[in-house]
Amino acid sequence: MYDNNIHNILKIIINFWYTYIMKISIIAASHRQKSESKRVSDIIQARLKELSQSLDCFSLDLGASSLPLWTPEKKNGDGVWGDTWIEISNNLNQSDGFIFIVPEYGGMATPSAKNLFLLCGEGELAHKPSLIVSVSSGNGGAYPIADLRSFSYKNTHIMWIPENVIIRNVEEYNPGNHGKAIPEWLDKRIDYTLELILAYSSNMKPLRKLINRKDFGNGM
C-alpha cells in the first residue's frame, strides 16, 4: 500500500526545492501517430502540471516528428538536422529530467527510442534523471525497461531512476474512468513515481556543474 506519510514527506521536499522553474521533457516513443503512448504522455503531462503549476514541460512525439535514423551526415546540420533538430536538442538540453513512454515492440524498446539516444550526442540527456513508463496493449511491458536500462546509458549518460511504471492493457487506462483490467492502485503508483522524478530532477541539478564532457564525453 502507498504510505500517505511518505507521500506527504515527498511533497514537502518537492515544494522546498521548487524555488526555481524546472523543465521536464516527456517523450512518447511510439512510431505511430495518435498512439496510446502519446495519449499516456498527455495524461502524465497534465498530472505533472497539477503537481507543480510552475513546471515547464516539453512534449516530444517521435511518431509525429518522424526523425530519420542517425547517420554521420547529421553533423552537417542540413535538412531536418537544421532548425527542426536544433529546436528539439535545445529543449532536451534545457530539461532537468525526462519521462520516456515506451511501448513494447517484439519484446524490445522501440527503434525510435534507441535512435533518439544516438541522436543525442551533445550531452542533451547527460547526468539527468529519467523515468521509464512502459505501455503494452496486453500483459507485457517489462522487456522495454530491461532493454533501456541495459543498453541506452553508455554514451548518453542518462540516469534511469530505480522506479518505473508498466501500464498493461493500456487502451483501458483512463484516470477517473479506468477499464476493468486496470488495477485500482495504478494511479497512486504513477503519482508516486512522478513525485520522485521531480525530486530527483531538482536535487541532481547541482551535480551537473561537475561534469567534464570535454575529456569524458563517452562512457567506457
C-alpha positions as CSV (number, residue, x, y, z in Angstrom):
1,M,0.0,0.0,0.0
2,Y,1.1,3.5,-0.8
3,D,2.1,5.2,2.5
4,N,0.4,8.6,3.0
5,N,3.2,9.7,5.3
6,I,5.8,9.1,2.5
7,H,3.6,10.9,0.1
8,N,3.4,14.0,2.4
9,I,7.2,14.0,3.0
10,L,7.9,13.8,-0.7
11,K,5.5,16.8,-1.3
12,I,7.3,18.8,1.3
13,I,10.7,18.0,-0.3
14,I,9.4,18.9,-3.8
15,N,7.8,22.1,-2.7
16,F,11.0,23.1,-0.9
17,W,13.1,22.7,-4.0
18,Y,10.6,24.4,-6.3
19,T,12.3,27.8,-5.8
20,Y,13.0,27.9,-9.5
21,I,11.2,26.6,-12.6
22,M,12.2,23.1,-13.6
23,K,11.7,21.7,-17.1
24,I,10.8,18.1,-17.7
25,S,10.7,16.5,-21.2
26,I,8.1,13.9,-21.9
27,I,9.0,11.6,-24.9
28,A,6.3,9.4,-26.5
29,A,8.5,6.7,-28.2
30,S,5.9,5.0,-30.5
31,H,6.4,5.0,-34.2
32,R,2.6,5.5,-34.7
33,Q,0.8,8.8,-34.9
34,K,-2.1,9.3,-32.4
35,S,-0.6,6.4,-30.4
36,E,-1.5,5.2,-27.0
37,S,2.0,6.3,-25.9
38,K,1.2,9.8,-26.9
39,R,-2.2,9.7,-25.1
40,V,-0.5,8.5,-22.0
41,S,2.2,11.2,-22.3
42,D,-0.6,13.8,-22.4
43,I,-2.2,12.4,-19.3
44,I,1.1,12.4,-17.5
45,Q,1.9,15.9,-18.5
46,A,-1.4,17.1,-17.2
47,R,-0.8,15.4,-13.9
48,L,2.7,16.9,-13.6
49,K,1.3,20.4,-14.1
50,E,-1.2,19.6,-11.2
51,L,1.8,18.6,-9.0
52,S,3.6,21.9,-9.8
53,Q,2.0,24.7,-11.7
54,S,5.4,26.3,-12.2
55,L,6.7,23.3,-14.1
56,D,7.8,23.8,-17.7
57,C,7.1,20.7,-19.9
58,F,8.4,19.8,-23.4
59,S,6.5,17.2,-25.2
60,L,8.2,15.2,-28.0
61,D,6.1,12.7,-30.0
62,L,8.5,10.5,-32.0
63,G,5.7,9.2,-34.1
64,A,4.8,12.7,-35.3
65,S,8.3,14.2,-35.5
66,S,9.5,11.5,-38.0
67,L,13.1,12.0,-37.1
68,P,15.3,9.9,-39.6
69,L,17.8,7.3,-38.4
70,W,21.1,8.7,-37.3
71,T,23.8,9.0,-39.9
72,P,27.2,10.8,-39.9
73,E,25.6,13.5,-42.1
74,K,23.8,14.7,-39.0
75,K,26.9,16.8,-38.1
76,N,26.4,18.9,-41.3
77,G,23.2,20.3,-40.0
78,D,21.3,20.0,-43.3
79,G,17.6,19.5,-43.7
80,V,15.9,18.1,-40.7
81,W,19.2,18.3,-38.8
82,G,18.9,22.1,-39.1
83,D,16.2,24.1,-37.3
84,T,14.0,21.0,-36.6
85,W,16.6,19.1,-34.7
86,I,18.2,22.2,-33.1
87,E,14.9,23.1,-31.5
88,I,14.4,19.5,-30.1
89,S,18.0,19.4,-28.9
90,N,17.8,22.8,-27.2
91,N,14.6,21.7,-25.4
92,L,16.3,18.5,-24.2
93,N,19.4,20.4,-23.2
94,Q,17.3,22.8,-21.1
95,S,15.5,19.9,-19.4
96,D,16.3,18.8,-15.8
97,G,14.7,15.4,-16.2
98,F,12.9,13.1,-18.6
99,I,9.9,10.7,-18.8
100,F,10.0,8.2,-21.6
101,I,6.7,6.5,-22.5
102,V,7.8,3.4,-24.5
103,P,5.6,0.7,-26.0
104,E,6.8,-2.8,-26.3
105,Y,7.7,-3.8,-29.9
106,G,8.5,-7.5,-30.2
107,G,9.8,-7.7,-26.7
108,M,12.0,-4.7,-27.1
109,A,12.1,-0.9,-26.7
110,T,11.1,0.8,-30.0
111,P,13.7,1.6,-32.6
112,S,12.7,5.3,-32.4
113,A,13.6,5.4,-28.8
114,K,17.0,3.9,-29.5
115,N,17.5,6.2,-32.4
116,L,16.9,9.2,-30.1
117,F,19.8,8.1,-27.9
118,L,22.1,8.0,-31.0
119,L,20.9,11.5,-32.0
120,C,21.6,13.0,-28.5
121,G,25.3,13.1,-28.9
122,E,25.9,16.6,-27.4
123,G,25.1,15.7,-23.8
124,E,21.4,16.5,-24.0
125,L,20.5,13.7,-21.7
126,A,23.7,13.5,-19.7
127,H,23.6,13.1,-15.9
128,K,19.9,13.8,-15.8
129,P,17.3,11.5,-14.2
130,S,14.7,9.8,-16.2
131,L,11.6,7.7,-15.6
132,I,10.6,4.8,-17.8
133,V,6.9,4.3,-18.4
134,S,6.3,1.1,-20.4
135,V,3.0,0.5,-22.1
136,S,1.5,-2.6,-23.5
137,S,-1.8,-3.5,-25.2
138,G,-1.7,-6.8,-23.3
139,N,0.1,-8.2,-20.3
140,G,3.6,-7.4,-21.4
141,G,5.7,-4.3,-20.9
142,A,8.6,-5.5,-18.8
143,Y,11.1,-6.0,-21.7
144,P,11.5,-2.4,-22.8
145,I,12.5,-1.5,-19.3
146,A,15.2,-4.1,-19.2
147,D,16.3,-3.1,-22.7
148,L,16.6,0.6,-21.9
149,R,18.3,0.1,-18.6
150,S,20.9,-2.2,-20.2
151,F,21.8,-0.5,-23.4
152,S,21.0,3.2,-23.5
153,Y,23.2,4.9,-20.9
154,K,26.8,4.3,-22.0
155,N,27.4,7.4,-24.2
156,T,24.2,9.4,-23.3
157,H,24.9,9.1,-19.6
158,I,21.2,9.2,-18.9
159,M,20.4,8.2,-15.4
160,W,17.3,5.9,-15.0
161,I,15.8,6.2,-11.6
162,P,15.2,2.9,-9.7
163,E,11.4,3.1,-10.0
164,N,9.4,2.6,-13.2
165,V,5.8,2.1,-14.3
166,I,4.2,-0.5,-16.5
167,I,0.8,0.2,-17.9
168,R,-0.7,-3.0,-19.2
169,N,-3.9,-3.2,-21.2
170,V,-3.2,0.5,-22.0
171,E,-6.3,1.0,-24.1
172,E,-8.3,0.8,-20.8
173,Y,-6.1,3.3,-19.0
174,N,-8.1,6.4,-18.3
175,P,-7.8,8.0,-14.9
176,G,-11.2,8.5,-13.4
177,N,-12.8,6.0,-15.7
178,H,-10.4,3.0,-16.0
179,G,-11.4,-0.2,-17.6
180,K,-11.7,-3.4,-15.5
181,A,-8.2,-4.6,-16.5
182,I,-6.5,-1.5,-14.8
183,P,-5.7,-2.1,-11.1
184,E,-7.1,0.5,-8.7
185,W,-3.6,1.2,-7.2
186,L,-2.0,2.3,-10.5
187,D,-2.9,6.0,-10.3
188,K,-1.2,6.2,-6.8
189,R,1.8,4.4,-8.2
190,I,2.1,6.8,-11.0
191,D,1.7,9.8,-8.7
192,Y,4.5,8.3,-6.5
193,T,6.9,7.9,-9.4
194,L,6.1,11.4,-10.8
195,E,6.9,13.0,-7.4
196,L,10.1,11.0,-7.3
197,I,11.3,12.1,-10.8
198,L,10.6,15.7,-9.8
199,A,12.6,15.3,-6.6
200,Y,15.5,13.6,-8.5
201,S,15.5,16.3,-11.2
202,S,15.6,19.1,-8.7
203,N,18.3,17.6,-6.4
204,M,20.6,16.4,-9.2
205,K,20.8,19.8,-10.9
206,P,23.9,20.9,-8.9
207,L,25.7,17.7,-9.8
208,R,25.9,18.7,-13.5
209,K,28.3,21.6,-12.6
210,L,31.0,18.9,-12.0
211,I,30.6,17.2,-15.4
212,N,33.6,17.1,-17.8
213,R,32.2,16.2,-21.2
214,K,35.3,17.7,-23.0
215,D,37.5,14.9,-21.7
216,F,35.0,12.2,-20.8
217,G,32.1,12.7,-23.3
218,N,31.6,9.0,-23.8
219,G,31.4,6.0,-21.4
220,M,33.9,3.1,-21.3
